[in-house]
């Protein structure tokens, strides 16, 4: 009977140890997942900011090009037609 009790105690201790290590592995995985998610959000945030900055830059460049082209067109039209334009 005592052998059976010792065997049950050893089995319980083994199961408690397995539960403990599984819990530690799970918490480590959760920490890694949280860090990975934070990094992904950080990269996504900077990607949006980069896109907005790039879009603003292209908009300003295109406006400057349009203005310079329109002033060139006006000057060429004035040169062609004089005061009639």
PDB file of N, CA, C and O in Angstrom:
ATOM      1  N   UNK A   1       0.820  -1.196   0.000  1.00  0.00           N
ATOM      2  CA  UNK A   1       0.000   0.000   0.000  1.00  0.00           C
ATOM      3  C   UNK A   1       0.864   1.260   0.000  1.00  0.00           C
ATOM      4  O   UNK A   1       0.528   2.232  -0.677  1.00  0.00           O
ATOM      5  N   UNK A   2       1.966   1.263   0.741  1.00  0.00           N
ATOM      6  CA  UNK A   2       2.816   2.445   0.787  1.00  0.00           C
ATOM      7  C   UNK A   2       3.505   2.673  -0.554  1.00  0.00           C
ATOM      8  O   UNK A   2       3.792   3.814  -0.916  1.00  0.00           O
ATOM      9  N   UNK A   3       3.770   1.616  -1.283  1.00  0.00           N
ATOM     10  CA  UNK A   3       4.388   1.749  -2.599  1.00  0.00           C
ATOM     11  C   UNK A   3       3.437   2.468  -3.554  1.00  0.00           C
ATOM     12  O   UNK A   3       3.850   3.309  -4.353  1.00  0.00           O
ATOM     13  N   UNK A   4       2.163   2.120  -3.453  1.00  0.00           N
ATOM     14  CA  UNK A   4       1.159   2.775  -4.291  1.00  0.00           C
ATOM     15  C   UNK A   4       1.029   4.257  -3.928  1.00  0.00           C
ATOM     16  O   UNK A   4       0.882   5.100  -4.813  1.00  0.00           O
ATOM     17  N   UNK A   5       1.083   4.575  -2.642  1.00  0.00           N
ATOM     18  CA  UNK A   5       0.999   5.968  -2.199  1.00  0.00           C
ATOM     19  C   UNK A   5       2.205   6.759  -2.684  1.00  0.00           C
ATOM     20  O   UNK A   5       2.067   7.903  -3.119  1.00  0.00           O
ATOM     21  N   UNK A   6       3.379   6.158  -2.612  1.00  0.00           N
ATOM     22  CA  UNK A   6       4.587   6.820  -3.086  1.00  0.00           C
ATOM     23  C   UNK A   6       4.503   7.042  -4.600  1.00  0.00           C
ATOM     24  O   UNK A   6       4.889   8.097  -5.104  1.00  0.00           O
ATOM     25  N   UNK A   7       4.004   6.054  -5.302  1.00  0.00           N
ATOM     26  CA  UNK A   7       3.849   6.174  -6.753  1.00  0.00           C
ATOM     27  C   UNK A   7       2.867   7.287  -7.115  1.00  0.00           C
ATOM     28  O   UNK A   7       3.113   8.040  -8.057  1.00  0.00           O
ATOM     29  N   UNK A   8       1.776   7.401  -6.392  1.00  0.00           N
ATOM     30  CA  UNK A   8       0.792   8.462  -6.642  1.00  0.00           C
ATOM     31  C   UNK A   8       1.403   9.831  -6.350  1.00  0.00           C
ATOM     32  O   UNK A   8       1.188  10.775  -7.111  1.00  0.00           O
ATOM     33  N   UNK A   9       2.154   9.949  -5.269  1.00  0.00           N
ATOM     34  CA  UNK A   9       2.795  11.218  -4.911  1.00  0.00           C
ATOM     35  C   UNK A   9       3.814  11.607  -5.986  1.00  0.00           C
ATOM     36  O   UNK A   9       3.880  12.764  -6.399  1.00  0.00           O
ATOM     37  N   UNK A  10       4.598  10.639  -6.430  1.00  0.00           N
ATOM     38  CA  UNK A  10       5.592  10.925  -7.473  1.00  0.00           C
ATOM     39  C   UNK A  10       4.892  11.346  -8.760  1.00  0.00           C
ATOM     40  O   UNK A  10       5.327  12.285  -9.427  1.00  0.00           O
ATOM     41  N   UNK A  11       3.808  10.653  -9.110  1.00  0.00           N
ATOM     42  CA  UNK A  11       3.048  11.023 -10.304  1.00  0.00           C
ATOM     43  C   UNK A  11       2.459  12.424 -10.170  1.00  0.00           C
ATOM     44  O   UNK A  11       2.481  13.192 -11.132  1.00  0.00           O
ATOM     45  N   UNK A  12       1.938  12.768  -9.005  1.00  0.00           N
ATOM     46  CA  UNK A  12       1.396  14.118  -8.783  1.00  0.00           C
ATOM     47  C   UNK A  12       2.491  15.175  -8.884  1.00  0.00           C
ATOM     48  O   UNK A  12       2.281  16.235  -9.473  1.00  0.00           O
ATOM     49  N   UNK A  13       3.663  14.887  -8.307  1.00  0.00           N
ATOM     50  CA  UNK A  13       4.771  15.837  -8.400  1.00  0.00           C
ATOM     51  C   UNK A  13       5.222  16.017  -9.849  1.00  0.00           C
ATOM     52  O   UNK A  13       5.537  17.129 -10.274  1.00  0.00           O
ATOM     53  N   UNK A  14       5.252  14.922 -10.601  1.00  0.00           N
ATOM     54  CA  UNK A  14       5.618  15.004 -12.022  1.00  0.00           C
ATOM     55  C   UNK A  14       4.601  15.848 -12.794  1.00  0.00           C
ATOM     56  O   UNK A  14       4.989  16.671 -13.624  1.00  0.00           O
ATOM     57  N   UNK A  15       3.319  15.656 -12.535  1.00  0.00           N
ATOM     58  CA  UNK A  15       2.277  16.421 -13.230  1.00  0.00           C
ATOM     59  C   UNK A  15       2.327  17.913 -12.838  1.00  0.00           C
ATOM     60  O   UNK A  15       2.102  18.783 -13.679  1.00  0.00           O
ATOM     61  N   UNK A  16       2.620  18.195 -11.572  1.00  0.00           N
ATOM     62  CA  UNK A  16       2.746  19.594 -11.127  1.00  0.00           C
ATOM     63  C   UNK A  16       3.934  20.249 -11.824  1.00  0.00           C
ATOM     64  O   UNK A  16       3.860  21.401 -12.252  1.00  0.00           O
ATOM     65  N   UNK A  17       5.041  19.490 -11.932  1.00  0.00           N
ATOM     66  CA  UNK A  17       6.220  20.037 -12.630  1.00  0.00           C
ATOM     67  C   UNK A  17       5.914  20.303 -14.099  1.00  0.00           C
ATOM     68  O   UNK A  17       6.312  21.343 -14.624  1.00  0.00           O
ATOM     69  N   UNK A  18       5.221  19.394 -14.775  1.00  0.00           N
ATOM     70  CA  UNK A  18       4.841  19.579 -16.179  1.00  0.00           C
ATOM     71  C   UNK A  18       3.909  20.788 -16.340  1.00  0.00           C
ATOM     72  O   UNK A  18       4.044  21.576 -17.276  1.00  0.00           O
ATOM     73  N   UNK A  19       2.962  20.911 -15.404  1.00  0.00           N
ATOM     74  CA  UNK A  19       2.048  22.052 -15.448  1.00  0.00           C
ATOM     75  C   UNK A  19       2.818  23.362 -15.261  1.00  0.00           C
ATOM     76  O   UNK A  19       2.537  24.351 -15.937  1.00  0.00           O
ATOM     77  N   UNK A  20       3.784  23.366 -14.347  1.00  0.00           N
ATOM     78  CA  UNK A  20       4.603  24.555 -14.088  1.00  0.00           C
ATOM     79  C   UNK A  20       5.417  24.955 -15.321  1.00  0.00           C
ATOM     80  O   UNK A  20       5.434  26.127 -15.699  1.00  0.00           O
ATOM     81  N   UNK A  21       6.087  23.993 -15.945  1.00  0.00           N
ATOM     82  CA  UNK A  21       6.900  24.308 -17.132  1.00  0.00           C
ATOM     83  C   UNK A  21       6.021  24.730 -18.314  1.00  0.00           C
ATOM     84  O   UNK A  21       6.394  25.611 -19.088  1.00  0.00           O
ATOM     85  N   UNK A  22       4.854  24.097 -18.446  1.00  0.00           N
ATOM     86  CA  UNK A  22       3.941  24.501 -19.521  1.00  0.00           C
ATOM     87  C   UNK A  22       3.444  25.924 -19.307  1.00  0.00           C
ATOM     88  O   UNK A  22       3.301  26.695 -20.255  1.00  0.00           O
ATOM     89  N   UNK A  23       3.185  26.258 -18.048  1.00  0.00           N
ATOM     90  CA  UNK A  23       2.748  27.610 -17.729  1.00  0.00           C
ATOM     91  C   UNK A  23       3.848  28.629 -18.028  1.00  0.00           C
ATOM     92  O   UNK A  23       3.576  29.708 -18.554  1.00  0.00           O
ATOM     93  N   UNK A  24       5.082  28.282 -17.693  1.00  0.00           N
ATOM     94  CA  UNK A  24       6.196  29.180 -17.998  1.00  0.00           C
ATOM     95  C   UNK A  24       6.385  29.343 -19.511  1.00  0.00           C
ATOM     96  O   UNK A  24       6.626  30.451 -19.990  1.00  0.00           O
ATOM     97  N   UNK A  25       6.278  28.256 -20.252  1.00  0.00           N
ATOM     98  CA  UNK A  25       6.396  28.334 -21.712  1.00  0.00           C
ATOM     99  C   UNK A  25       5.287  29.178 -22.312  1.00  0.00           C
ATOM    100  O   UNK A  25       5.522  29.959 -23.235  1.00  0.00           O
ATOM    101  N   UNK A  26       4.076  29.021 -21.787  1.00  0.00           N
ATOM    102  CA  UNK A  26       2.951  29.802 -22.293  1.00  0.00           C
ATOM    103  C   UNK A  26       3.143  31.291 -22.011  1.00  0.00           C
ATOM    104  O   UNK A  26       2.888  32.126 -22.878  1.00  0.00           O
ATOM    105  N   UNK A  27       3.590  31.621 -20.807  1.00  0.00           N
ATOM    106  CA  UNK A  27       3.791  33.039 -20.486  1.00  0.00           C
ATOM    107  C   UNK A  27       4.917  33.640 -21.329  1.00  0.00           C
ATOM    108  O   UNK A  27       4.840  34.800 -21.734  1.00  0.00           O
ATOM    109  N   UNK A  28       5.962  32.852 -21.593  1.00  0.00           N
ATOM    110  CA  UNK A  28       7.050  33.329 -22.457  1.00  0.00           C
ATOM    111  C   UNK A  28       6.542  33.558 -23.874  1.00  0.00           C
ATOM    112  O   UNK A  28       6.892  34.553 -24.508  1.00  0.00           O
ATOM    113  N   UNK A  29       5.730  32.651 -24.367  1.00  0.00           N
ATOM    114  CA  UNK A  29       5.158  32.808 -25.710  1.00  0.00           C
ATOM    115  C   UNK A  29       4.247  34.023 -25.792  1.00  0.00           C
ATOM    116  O   UNK A  29       4.233  34.728 -26.801  1.00  0.00           O
ATOM    117  N   UNK A  30       3.486  34.269 -24.729  1.00  0.00           N
ATOM    118  CA  UNK A  30       2.608  35.441 -24.706  1.00  0.00           C
ATOM    119  C   UNK A  30       3.425  36.732 -24.723  1.00  0.00           C
ATOM    120  O   UNK A  30       3.050  37.697 -25.390  1.00  0.00           O
ATOM    121  N   UNK A  31       4.530  36.752 -23.995  1.00  0.00           N
ATOM    122  CA  UNK A  31       5.400  37.931 -24.005  1.00  0.00           C
ATOM    123  C   UNK A  31       5.983  38.166 -25.402  1.00  0.00           C
ATOM    124  O   UNK A  31       6.019  39.297 -25.886  1.00  0.00           O
ATOM    125  N   UNK A  32       6.435  37.087 -26.042  1.00  0.00           N
ATOM    126  CA  UNK A  32       6.990  37.219 -27.388  1.00  0.00           C
ATOM    127  C   UNK A  32       5.933  37.667 -28.382  1.00  0.00           C
ATOM    128  O   UNK A  32       6.210  38.475 -29.268  1.00  0.00           O
ATOM    129  N   UNK A  33       4.717  37.142 -28.238  1.00  0.00           N
ATOM    130  CA  UNK A  33       3.630  37.550 -29.121  1.00  0.00           C
ATOM    131  C   UNK A  33       3.279  39.016 -28.927  1.00  0.00           C
ATOM    132  O   UNK A  33       3.038  39.734 -29.897  1.00  0.00           O
ATOM    133  N   UNK A  34       3.249  39.462 -27.674  1.00  0.00           N
ATOM    134  CA  UNK A  34       2.970  40.871 -27.398  1.00  0.00           C
ATOM    135  C   UNK A  34       4.041  41.780 -27.984  1.00  0.00           C
ATOM    136  O   UNK A  34       3.734  42.833 -28.542  1.00  0.00           O
ATOM    137  N   UNK A  35       5.298  41.368 -27.857  1.00  0.00           N
ATOM    138  CA  UNK A  35       6.392  42.170 -28.410  1.00  0.00           C
ATOM    139  C   UNK A  35       6.316  42.197 -29.933  1.00  0.00           C
ATOM    140  O   UNK A  35       6.548  43.237 -30.551  1.00  0.00           O
ATOM    141  N   UNK A  36       5.995  41.069 -30.532  1.00  0.00           N
ATOM    142  CA  UNK A  36       5.876  41.000 -31.983  1.00  0.00           C
ATOM    143  C   UNK A  36       4.719  41.869 -32.476  1.00  0.00           C
ATOM    144  O   UNK A  36       4.840  42.557 -33.489  1.00  0.00           O
ATOM    145  N   UNK A  37       3.610  41.833 -31.760  1.00  0.00           N
ATOM    146  CA  UNK A  37       2.462  42.654 -32.133  1.00  0.00           C
ATOM    147  C   UNK A  37       2.783  44.140 -31.995  1.00  0.00           C
ATOM    148  O   UNK A  37       2.393  44.944 -32.842  1.00  0.00           O
ATOM    149  N   UNK A  38       3.487  44.501 -30.937  1.00  0.00           N
ATOM    150  CA  UNK A  38       3.868  45.901 -30.751  1.00  0.00           C
ATOM    151  C   UNK A  38       4.801  46.362 -31.862  1.00  0.00           C
ATOM    152  O   UNK A  38       4.685  47.485 -32.352  1.00  0.00           O
ATOM    153  N   UNK A  39       5.724  45.495 -32.258  1.00  0.00           N
ATOM    154  CA  UNK A  39       6.636  45.850 -33.349  1.00  0.00           C
ATOM    155  C   UNK A  39       5.881  45.997 -34.662  1.00  0.00           C
ATOM    156  O   UNK A  39       6.161  46.907 -35.442  1.00  0.00           O
ATOM    157  N   UNK A  40       4.923  45.105 -34.910  1.00  0.00           N
ATOM    158  CA  UNK A  40       4.131  45.195 -36.136  1.00  0.00           C
ATOM    159  C   UNK A  40       3.313  46.480 -36.166  1.00  0.00           C
ATOM    160  O   UNK A  40       3.223  47.135 -37.205  1.00  0.00           O
ATOM    161  N   UNK A  41       2.717  46.845 -35.035  1.00  0.00           N
ATOM    162  CA  UNK A  41       1.946  48.095 -34.978  1.00  0.00           C
ATOM    163  C   UNK A  41       2.858  49.298 -35.180  1.00  0.00           C
ATOM    164  O   UNK A  41       2.491  50.257 -35.859  1.00  0.00           O
ATOM    165  N   UNK A  42       4.039  49.243 -34.592  1.00  0.00           N
ATOM    166  CA  UNK A  42       4.999  50.336 -34.742  1.00  0.00           C
ATOM    167  C   UNK A  42       5.394  50.505 -36.211  1.00  0.00           C
ATOM    168  O   UNK A  42       5.425  51.622 -36.727  1.00  0.00           O
ATOM    169  N   UNK A  43       5.694  49.396 -36.874  1.00  0.00           N
ATOM    170  CA  UNK A  43       6.068  49.457 -38.286  1.00  0.00           C
ATOM    171  C   UNK A  43       4.910  49.938 -39.150  1.00  0.00           C
ATOM    172  O   UNK A  43       5.103  50.720 -40.080  1.00  0.00           O
ATOM    173  N   UNK A  44       3.709  49.469 -38.838  1.00  0.00           N
ATOM    174  CA  UNK A  44       2.541  49.902 -39.611  1.00  0.00           C
ATOM    175  C   UNK A  44       2.301  51.397 -39.427  1.00  0.00           C
ATOM    176  O   UNK A  44       1.961  52.092 -40.384  1.00  0.00           O
ATOM    177  N   UNK A  45       2.476  51.892 -38.212  1.00  0.00           N
ATOM    178  CA  UNK A  45       2.293  53.313 -37.941  1.00  0.00           C
ATOM    179  C   UNK A  45       3.300  54.146 -38.734  1.00  0.00           C
ATOM    180  O   UNK A  45       2.943  55.162 -39.331  1.00  0.00           O
ATOM    181  N   UNK A  46       4.565  53.706 -38.735  1.00  0.00           N
ATOM    182  CA  UNK A  46       5.575  54.449 -39.482  1.00  0.00           C
ATOM    183  C   UNK A  46       5.365  54.328 -40.987  1.00  0.00           C
ATOM    184  O   UNK A  46       5.688  55.252 -41.733  1.00  0.00           O
ATOM    185  N   UNK A  47       4.832  53.208 -41.435  1.00  0.00           N
ATOM    186  CA  UNK A  47       4.551  53.041 -42.852  1.00  0.00           C
ATOM    187  C   UNK A  47       3.480  54.034 -43.292  1.00  0.00           C
ATOM    188  O   UNK A  47       3.586  54.631 -44.363  1.00  0.00           O
ATOM    189  N   UNK A  48       2.442  54.213 -42.462  1.00  0.00           N
ATOM    190  CA  UNK A  48       1.399  55.190 -42.781  1.00  0.00           C
ATOM    191  C   UNK A  48       1.973  56.595 -42.778  1.00  0.00           C
ATOM    192  O   UNK A  48       1.665  57.392 -43.664  1.00  0.00           O
ATOM    193  N   UNK A  49       2.815  56.911 -41.778  1.00  0.00           N
ATOM    194  CA  UNK A  49       3.421  58.237 -41.732  1.00  0.00           C
ATOM    195  C   UNK A  49       4.303  58.472 -42.951  1.00  0.00           C
ATOM    196  O   UNK A  49       4.296  59.561 -43.524  1.00  0.00           O
ATOM    197  N   UNK A  50       5.055  57.465 -43.346  1.00  0.00           N
ATOM    198  CA  UNK A  50       5.911  57.598 -44.525  1.00  0.00           C
ATOM    199  C   UNK A  50       5.066  57.828 -45.758  1.00  0.00           C
ATOM    200  O   UNK A  50       5.403  58.662 -46.598  1.00  0.00           O
ATOM    201  N   UNK A  51       3.962  57.091 -45.877  1.00  0.00           N
ATOM    202  CA  UNK A  51       3.077  57.273 -47.018  1.00  0.00           C
ATOM    203  C   UNK A  51       2.504  58.686 -47.033  1.00  0.00           C
ATOM    204  O   UNK A  51       2.447  59.324 -48.085  1.00  0.00           O
ATOM    205  N   UNK A  52       2.079  59.179 -45.863  1.00  0.00           N
ATOM    206  CA  UNK A  52       1.510  60.530 -45.809  1.00  0.00           C
ATOM    207  C   UNK A  52       2.563  61.574 -46.176  1.00  0.00           C
ATOM    208  O   UNK A  52       2.279  62.510 -46.923  1.00  0.00           O
ATOM    209  N   UNK A  53       3.773  61.413 -45.650  1.00  0.00           N
ATOM    210  CA  UNK A  53       4.834  62.365 -45.984  1.00  0.00           C
ATOM    211  C   UNK A  53       5.151  62.315 -47.475  1.00  0.00           C
ATOM    212  O   UNK A  53       5.337  63.353 -48.111  1.00  0.00           O
ATOM    213  N   UNK A  54       5.211  61.104 -48.029  1.00  0.00           N
ATOM    214  CA  UNK A  54       5.508  60.956 -49.447  1.00  0.00           C
ATOM    215  C   UNK A  54       4.388  61.565 -50.285  1.00  0.00           C
ATOM    216  O   UNK A  54       4.652  62.252 -51.272  1.00  0.00           O
ATOM    217  N   UNK A  55       3.146  61.314 -49.896  1.00  0.00           N
ATOM    218  CA  UNK A  55       2.014  61.875 -50.637  1.00  0.00           C
ATOM    219  C   UNK A  55       2.029  63.398 -50.573  1.00  0.00           C
ATOM    220  O   UNK A  55       1.777  64.069 -51.573  1.00  0.00           O
ATOM    221  N   UNK A  56       2.328  63.944 -49.386  1.00  0.00           N
ATOM    222  CA  UNK A  56       2.407  65.410 -49.268  1.00  0.00           C
ATOM    223  C   UNK A  56       3.533  65.952 -50.131  1.00  0.00           C
ATOM    224  O   UNK A  56       3.377  66.982 -50.787  1.00  0.00           O
ATOM    225  N   UNK A  57       4.676  65.257 -50.132  1.00  0.00           N
ATOM    226  CA  UNK A  57       5.819  65.709 -50.918  1.00  0.00           C
ATOM    227  C   UNK A  57       5.467  65.693 -52.395  1.00  0.00           C
ATOM    228  O   UNK A  57       5.736  66.663 -53.103  1.00  0.00           O
ATOM    229  N   UNK A  58       4.858  64.585 -52.881  1.00  0.00           N
ATOM    230  CA  UNK A  58       4.482  64.522 -54.296  1.00  0.00           C
ATOM    231  C   UNK A  58       3.448  65.583 -54.643  1.00  0.00           C
ATOM    232  O   UNK A  58       3.486  66.155 -55.732  1.00  0.00           O
ATOM    233  N   UNK A  59       2.531  65.847 -53.731  1.00  0.00           N
ATOM    234  CA  UNK A  59       1.526  66.876 -53.979  1.00  0.00           C
ATOM    235  C   UNK A  59       2.193  68.246 -54.101  1.00  0.00           C
ATOM    236  O   UNK A  59       1.860  69.031 -54.989  1.00  0.00           O
ATOM    237  N   UNK A  60       3.141  68.525 -53.196  1.00  0.00           N
ATOM    238  CA  UNK A  60       3.810  69.822 -53.267  1.00  0.00           C
ATOM    239  C   UNK A  60       4.662  69.929 -54.526  1.00  0.00           C
ATOM    240  O   UNK A  60       4.734  70.998 -55.133  1.00  0.00           O
ATOM    241  N   UNK A  61       5.311  68.830 -54.930  1.00  0.00           N
ATOM    242  CA  UNK A  61       6.108  68.854 -56.149  1.00  0.00           C
ATOM    243  C   UNK A  61       5.218  69.059 -57.362  1.00  0.00           C
ATOM    244  O   UNK A  61       5.543  69.843 -58.253  1.00  0.00           O
ATOM    245  N   UNK A  62       4.089  68.349 -57.395  1.00  0.00           N
ATOM    246  CA  UNK A  62       3.205  68.492 -58.550  1.00  0.00           C
ATOM    247  C   UNK A  62       2.590  69.887 -58.611  1.00  0.00           C
ATOM    248  O   UNK A  62       2.401  70.433 -59.698  1.00  0.00           O
ATOM    249  N   UNK A  63       2.276  70.470 -57.449  1.00  0.00           N
ATOM    250  CA  UNK A  63       1.745  71.838 -57.442  1.00  0.00           C
ATOM    251  C   UNK A  63       2.810  72.809 -57.946  1.00  0.00           C
ATOM    252  O   UNK A  63       2.520  73.710 -58.733  1.00  0.00           O
ATOM    253  N   UNK A  64       4.056  72.611 -57.479  1.00  0.00           N
ATOM    254  CA  UNK A  64       5.129  73.486 -57.957  1.00  0.00           C
ATOM    255  C   UNK A  64       5.347  73.320 -59.453  1.00  0.00           C
ATOM    256  O   UNK A  64       5.550  74.306 -60.161  1.00  0.00           O
ATOM    257  N   UNK A  65       5.308  72.100 -59.937  1.00  0.00           N
ATOM    258  CA  UNK A  65       5.475  71.876 -61.377  1.00  0.00           C
ATOM    259  C   UNK A  65       4.329  72.494 -62.161  1.00  0.00           C
ATOM    260  O   UNK A  65       4.537  73.105 -63.209  1.00  0.00           O
ATOM    261  N   UNK A  66       3.106  72.327 -61.639  1.00  0.00           N
ATOM    262  CA  UNK A  66       1.949  72.889 -62.331  1.00  0.00           C
ATOM    263  C   UNK A  66       2.044  74.409 -62.372  1.00  0.00           C
ATOM    264  O   UNK A  66       1.772  75.028 -63.400  1.00  0.00           O
ATOM    265  N   UNK A  67       2.432  75.007 -61.244  1.00  0.00           N
ATOM    266  CA  UNK A  67       2.563  76.466 -61.207  1.00  0.00           C
ATOM    267  C   UNK A  67       3.649  76.947 -62.159  1.00  0.00           C
ATOM    268  O   UNK A  67       3.461  77.929 -62.877  1.00  0.00           O
ATOM    269  N   UNK A  68       4.777  76.261 -62.164  1.00  0.00           N
ATOM    270  CA  UNK A  68       5.848  76.700 -63.061  1.00  0.00           C
ATOM    271  C   UNK A  68       5.451  76.467 -64.510  1.00  0.00           C
ATOM    272  O   UNK A  68       5.781  77.272 -65.381  1.00  0.00           O
ATOM    273  N   UNK A  69       4.745  75.373 -64.774  1.00  0.00           N
ATOM    274  CA  UNK A  69       4.299  75.116 -66.147  1.00  0.00           C
ATOM    275  C   UNK A  69       3.244  76.133 -66.564  1.00  0.00           C
ATOM    276  O   UNK A  69       3.248  76.600 -67.703  1.00  0.00           O
ATOM    277  N   UNK A  70       2.339  76.479 -65.646  1.00  0.00           N
ATOM    278  CA  UNK A  70       1.309  77.446 -66.009  1.00  0.00           C
ATOM    279  C   UNK A  70       1.909  78.835 -66.205  1.00  0.00           C
ATOM    280  O   UNK A  70       1.464  79.579 -67.080  1.00  0.00           O
ATOM    281  N   UNK A  71       2.905  79.193 -65.409  1.00  0.00           N
ATOM    282  CA  UNK A  71       3.530  80.497 -65.623  1.00  0.00           C
ATOM    283  C   UNK A  71       4.311  80.502 -66.936  1.00  0.00           C
ATOM    284  O   UNK A  71       4.380  81.521 -67.623  1.00  0.00           O
ATOM    285  N   UNK A  72       4.897  79.356 -67.276  1.00  0.00           N
ATOM    286  CA  UNK A  72       5.598  79.255 -68.558  1.00  0.00           C
ATOM    287  C   UNK A  72       4.601  79.345 -69.705  1.00  0.00           C
ATOM    288  O   UNK A  72       4.868  80.007 -70.708  1.00  0.00           O
ATOM    289  N   UNK A  73       3.446  78.681 -69.565  1.00  0.00           N
ATOM    290  CA  UNK A  73       2.415  78.745 -70.609  1.00  0.00           C
ATOM    291  C   UNK A  73       1.906  80.170 -70.774  1.00  0.00           C
ATOM    292  O   UNK A  73       1.721  80.656 -71.889  1.00  0.00           O
ATOM    293  N   UNK A  74       1.683  80.832 -69.635  1.00  0.00           N
ATOM    294  CA  UNK A  74       1.195  82.215 -69.724  1.00  0.00           C
ATOM    295  C   UNK A  74       2.218  83.105 -70.408  1.00  0.00           C
ATOM    296  O   UNK A  74       1.877  83.956 -71.230  1.00  0.00           O
ATOM    297  N   UNK A  75       3.477  82.894 -70.052  1.00  0.00           N
ATOM    298  CA  UNK A  75       4.517  83.712 -70.680  1.00  0.00           C
ATOM    299  C   UNK A  75       4.606  83.417 -72.171  1.00  0.00           C
ATOM    300  O   UNK A  75       4.781  84.334 -72.974  1.00  0.00           O
ATOM    301  N   UNK A  76       4.488  82.151 -72.546  1.00  0.00           N
ATOM    302  CA  UNK A  76       4.571  81.835 -73.977  1.00  0.00           C
ATOM    303  C   UNK A  76       3.339  82.342 -74.710  1.00  0.00           C
ATOM    304  O   UNK A  76       3.439  82.775 -75.858  1.00  0.00           O
ATOM    305  N   UNK A  77       2.180  82.295 -74.065  1.00  0.00           N
ATOM    306  CA  UNK A  77       0.974  82.835 -74.714  1.00  0.00           C
ATOM    307  C   UNK A  77       1.069  84.344 -74.859  1.00  0.00           C
ATOM    308  O   UNK A  77       0.666  84.899 -75.881  1.00  0.00           O
ATOM    309  N   UNK A  78       1.600  85.010 -73.844  1.00  0.00           N
ATOM    310  CA  UNK A  78       1.789  86.448 -73.936  1.00  0.00           C
ATOM    311  C   UNK A  78       2.769  86.789 -75.047  1.00  0.00           C
ATOM    312  O   UNK A  78       2.598  87.770 -75.770  1.00  0.00           O
ATOM    313  N   UNK A  79       3.782  85.975 -75.166  1.00  0.00           N
ATOM    314  CA  UNK A  79       4.755  86.231 -76.220  1.00  0.00           C
ATOM    315  C   UNK A  79       4.141  86.035 -77.609  1.00  0.00           C
ATOM    316  O   UNK A  79       4.471  86.744 -78.559  1.00  0.00           O
ATOM    317  N   UNK A  80       3.241  85.057 -77.698  1.00  0.00           N
ATOM    318  CA  UNK A  80       2.626  84.782 -78.996  1.00  0.00           C
ATOM    319  C   UNK A  80       1.546  85.817 -79.348  1.00  0.00           C
ATOM    320  O   UNK A  80       1.515  86.347 -80.458  1.00  0.00           O
ATOM    321  N   UNK A  81       0.667  86.089 -78.379  1.00  0.00           N
ATOM    322  CA  UNK A  81      -0.503  86.906 -78.688  1.00  0.00           C
ATOM    323  C   UNK A  81      -0.420  88.326 -78.125  1.00  0.00           C
ATOM    324  O   UNK A  81      -1.289  89.151 -78.411  1.00  0.00           O
ATOM    325  N   UNK A  82       0.561  88.609 -77.368  1.00  0.00           N
ATOM    326  CA  UNK A  82       0.697  89.951 -76.818  1.00  0.00           C
ATOM    327  C   UNK A  82      -0.354  90.217 -75.743  1.00  0.00           C
ATOM    328  O   UNK A  82      -0.524  89.412 -74.827  1.00  0.00           O
ATOM    329  N   UNK A  83      -1.042  91.319 -75.849  1.00  0.00           N
ATOM    330  CA  UNK A  83      -2.017  91.738 -74.860  1.00  0.00           C
ATOM    331  C   UNK A  83      -3.377  91.115 -75.064  1.00  0.00           C
ATOM    332  O   UNK A  83      -4.280  91.373 -74.269  1.00  0.00           O
ATOM    333  N   UNK A  84      -3.568  90.309 -76.088  1.00  0.00           N
ATOM    334  CA  UNK A  84      -4.876  89.753 -76.387  1.00  0.00           C
ATOM    335  C   UNK A  84      -5.273  88.631 -75.424  1.00  0.00           C
ATOM    336  O   UNK A  84      -6.449  88.280 -75.333  1.00  0.00           O
ATOM    337  N   UNK A  85      -4.310  88.077 -74.717  1.00  0.00           N
ATOM    338  CA  UNK A  85      -4.622  86.946 -73.845  1.00  0.00           C
ATOM    339  C   UNK A  85      -5.188  87.418 -72.536  1.00  0.00           C
ATOM    340  O   UNK A  85      -5.510  86.601 -71.673  1.00  0.00           O
TER     341      UNK A  85
END
